């Protein structure tokens, strides 16, 4: 078995396993949102997303930016320093994100632009914090 994971006699590549996990999470999120919409509809309520657009955008940006950074730095998952650094960056990131969406209009154009800039900044910071001496973590 080369670079594979054996589950119940079936060998699966790590990439396949990861994709199955991502798909399962996505289906669960869609199921939860669908259940909320169904409940609201069944009880005569107006169907809407819980929270404001800015709150949804903030959540979307956190999941997207930090999720991608975590995926990119997979080899560092066993490092406590990596998770502590991500936690500290999240503590700094969240208030800045809330302030940003107070002053920037959230729409289909600004969201990917802001997301790309934030992702670049987060990956840059991780690369600087875990410089050449920790490059084996990546």
Order of alpha helices (4+ residues) and beta strands (2+ residues): beta-beta-alpha-alpha-alpha-alpha
